Amino acid sequence: MSTGAVGVVGAGTMGAGIAQVAALAGHRVLLLDAASGRAAAAVADVGRALDRLVARGRVDADRADAARERLAPAASIADLADCVLVVEAAAEQLDVKQQVMAALEDVVAPTCVLATNTSSLSITDVAAGMRHPGRLVGMHFFNPAPAMRLVEVVSGTATDPDVAARVAALATAWGKTPVQVASSPGFVVNRVARPFYGEALAALEEDTGLDAATVDAVLREAGRFPMGPLELTDLIGQDVNLATSRSVWEQLGRDPRYAPSRVQEALVEAGTLGRKTGRGFYRHDDGSPRPRPSTAPPAVAPEKVVVRGDWGPWTSLWERVEEVGVGVLADARPGPRDAHRFEPVAEVDGGLLVPTDGRTAADRAAAAGVPVVVLDLALDPRTATRFAVAASPGCPREVLDAVVGLLQATGAAVTVLPDRPGLLVARTVAVLVDEAAAVADEGIADPADVDTALRLGAGYPLGPLEWGDRTGPARVAAVLDAVAAATGSDRYRVSPALRRASTTGGALRGH
Ligand SMILES: NC(=O)c1ccc[n+]([C@@H]2O[C@H](COP(=O)([O-])OP(=O)(O)OC[C@H]3O[C@@H](n4cnc5c(N)ncnc54)[C@H](O)[C@@H]3O)[C@@H](O)[C@H]2O)c1
């Protein structure tokens, strides 16, 4: 398979990108499309894409010329008879894909591998009716195919393991990073990523006044996701993102955990689909500046804080605070009213700053008997450019100002959020960790592959399972339990896999 001809059926966005990748990797590539002239147009598009790569010094001119010569439009399916692999990237409809496979089986050799780039259909369903279903495998590229490294190699119940292994080896030879996935709703990336959008949409649906720019800024600047979830839905298209959510929700038996968002449905009904229509959560049409996230005005840092307990993933905050000249007095005594748990607290001007454990600041203040400010999770408190906090009701201004000043002294911006359980980053990360743990536990992919898939396919700064291990599975489960108790929502039920790791102290991923 490593040198034979490759066919690509469907010469749209994905087909053209896949053809480019295969041609650059040294294959003769034939592009076929049902719409007349489309395959030839795609060949010309790939030619221009190669020119741009040459101009940017990414590909040398000889290699681009050779790739261009290897790429040609096909006139009919019969032209694909000699292919060793055909990748289907036609319309996302089961009947279309089944018809393409039936037509291909009539012309190709028995040894030819057939792949589908479907992002939501079951590989088992696409293979139903094939004479040799063992030769069908999912080869799920991400958009844009030439740039995105991840390929999910998806096996249905009939897929020959040797076929999946050969396709994975081929993807590696094409410069991609394959992960092996068992066919299931959303595969790995589109399933585990659902709560990333779902949590942000849920935050907007609450009656707390949170706005898109603030949600996105906190996830980007504290969570270190490359894009905020809401701006990302504007880029993907609200209709496309909603359709993926709906598909996963339907296929998983309408589990409320994956329920589509009313806010997003309203955007789609209004035709405000994001960048492609000029308007979604943001305006993209009139050159007006992006709305600013809610950011606290400058406040004065206290001279010193007394820090107690194990701050876990927040520990490095205190090194950073100390480096900017605030006195950090470490005190090994247990925190107030919690003598057995050594609860992490920092005394700041008569109030307490605490890292989130999922409970609201109101609940923490009621338990501690003093005003409390809760700190949201940051991927790396040493380098975060924004911290998010929430204050208990009636928290004196000077306590909140002292906390804000303390965090601002690091050079980071501070957002004061509404007092919601689990705040934004901790809650989002907790649901991602839980979903990833469930996917690995269900045997859909190996834990390491789940992490690779989310890093490369969704651009997450850390694989969710590694993030869960760094944060501590027990801490992640506690956040979900507290959010479940506060909201009464089934969305936050802890998966058996996370519950096990949190009680046994085992790792989600293992290193
Ligand atoms: N766009 C993405 O981000 C993305 C990412 C991963 C996977 N996918 C999947 O890849 C496939 C293609 O998506 P796309 O975005 O490139 O779509 P597209 O609409 O850009 O292209 C589809 C092409 O297939 C052609 N086509 C339709 N039916 C055909 C048939 N029976 N035979 C031959 N050609 C046919 C159409 O004329 C069109 O040119 C879909 O299954 C989609 O779910 C898309």
The ligand as an SDF file (V2000), in Angstrom:
LIG
                    3D

 44 48  0  0  0  0  0  0  0  0999 V2000
  -15.3460   19.5370    6.6880 N   0  0  0  0  0  0  0  0  0  0  0  0
  -14.8540   19.0040    7.7850 C   0  0  0  0  0  0  0  0  0  0  0  0
  -14.4280   19.6980    8.7120 O   0  0  0  0  0  0  0  0  0  0  0  0
  -14.7640   17.5070    7.9170 C   0  0  0  0  0  0  0  0  0  0  0  0
  -13.8390   16.9560    8.7980 C   0  0  0  0  0  0  0  0  0  0  0  0
  -13.7210   15.5840    8.9010 C   0  0  0  0  0  0  0  0  0  0  0  0
  -14.5370   14.7790    8.1280 C   0  0  0  0  0  0  0  0  0  0  0  0
  -15.4520   15.3310    7.2850 N   0  0  0  0  0  0  0  0  0  0  0  0
  -16.2510   14.4140    6.4740 C   0  0  0  0  0  0  0  0  0  0  0  0
  -15.6840   14.3490    5.1710 O   0  0  0  0  0  0  0  0  0  0  0  0
  -16.7000   14.1630    4.1870 C   0  0  0  0  0  0  0  0  0  0  0  0
  -16.6380   15.2930    3.1730 C   0  0  0  0  0  0  0  0  0  0  0  0
  -16.7840   16.5300    3.8260 O   0  0  0  0  0  0  0  0  0  0  0  0
  -16.4180   17.9080    3.1260 P   0  0  0  0  0  0  0  0  0  0  0  0
  -16.4450   18.9420    4.1730 O   0  0  0  0  0  0  0  0  0  0  0  0
  -15.2020   17.7500    2.2880 O   0  0  0  0  0  0  0  0  0  0  0  0
  -17.7020   18.1010    2.1770 O   0  0  0  0  0  0  0  0  0  0  0  0
  -17.8180   18.9560    0.8340 P   0  0  0  0  0  0  0  0  0  0  0  0
  -19.2560   19.2600    0.6980 O   0  0  0  0  0  0  0  0  0  0  0  0
  -16.8310   20.0540    0.8040 O   0  0  0  0  0  0  0  0  0  0  0  0
  -17.3970   17.9020   -0.2920 O   0  0  0  0  0  0  0  0  0  0  0  0
  -18.1350   16.7480   -0.6010 C   0  0  0  0  0  0  0  0  0  0  0  0
  -17.9270   16.4440   -2.0850 C   0  0  0  0  0  0  0  0  0  0  0  0
  -18.4040   15.1470   -2.3280 O   0  0  0  0  0  0  0  0  0  0  0  0
  -19.0680   15.1540   -3.5900 C   0  0  0  0  0  0  0  0  0  0  0  0
  -19.9860   14.0250   -3.5960 N   0  0  0  0  0  0  0  0  0  0  0  0
  -21.1730   13.8960   -2.9550 C   0  0  0  0  0  0  0  0  0  0  0  0
  -21.6840   12.6750   -3.1910 N   0  0  0  0  0  0  0  0  0  0  0  0
  -20.8110   12.0070   -3.9980 C   0  0  0  0  0  0  0  0  0  0  0  0
  -20.7720   10.7200   -4.5850 C   0  0  0  0  0  0  0  0  0  0  0  0
  -21.7530    9.8580   -4.3950 N   0  0  0  0  0  0  0  0  0  0  0  0
  -19.7060   10.4030   -5.3300 N   0  0  0  0  0  0  0  0  0  0  0  0
  -18.7090   11.2640   -5.5370 C   0  0  0  0  0  0  0  0  0  0  0  0
  -18.6950   12.5090   -5.0310 N   0  0  0  0  0  0  0  0  0  0  0  0
  -19.7260   12.8650   -4.2530 C   0  0  0  0  0  0  0  0  0  0  0  0
  -19.7300   16.4980   -3.6590 C   0  0  0  0  0  0  0  0  0  0  0  0
  -20.0060   16.8710   -5.0030 O   0  0  0  0  0  0  0  0  0  0  0  0
  -18.6760   17.3830   -3.0080 C   0  0  0  0  0  0  0  0  0  0  0  0
  -17.7700   17.9110   -3.9460 O   0  0  0  0  0  0  0  0  0  0  0  0
  -18.0030   14.0740    4.9720 C   0  0  0  0  0  0  0  0  0  0  0  0
  -18.2760   12.7200    5.2370 O   0  0  0  0  0  0  0  0  0  0  0  0
  -17.6870   14.8250    6.2480 C   0  0  0  0  0  0  0  0  0  0  0  0
  -18.5020   14.4290    7.3150 O   0  0  0  0  0  0  0  0  0  0  0  0
  -15.5600   16.6670    7.1400 C   0  0  0  0  0  0  0  0  0  0  0  0
  1  2  1  0
  2  3  2  0
  2  4  1  0
  4  5  1  0
  4 44  2  0
  5  6  2  0
  6  7  1  0
  7  8  2  0
  8  9  1  0
  8 44  1  0
  9 10  1  0
  9 42  1  0
 10 11  1  0
 11 12  1  0
 11 40  1  0
 12 13  1  0
 13 14  1  0
 14 15  2  0
 14 16  1  0
 14 17  1  0
 17 18  1  0
 18 19  2  0
 18 20  1  0
 18 21  1  0
 21 22  1  0
 22 23  1  0
 23 24  1  0
 23 38  1  0
 24 25  1  0
 25 26  1  0
 25 36  1  0
 26 27  1  0
 26 35  1  0
 27 28  2  0
 28 29  1  0
 29 30  1  0
 29 35  2  0
 30 31  1  0
 30 32  2  0
 32 33  1  0
 33 34  2  0
 34 35  1  0
 36 37  1  0
 36 38  1  0
 38 39  1  0
 40 41  1  0
 40 42  1  0
 42 43  1  0
M  CHG  2   8   1  16  -1
M  END
$$$$
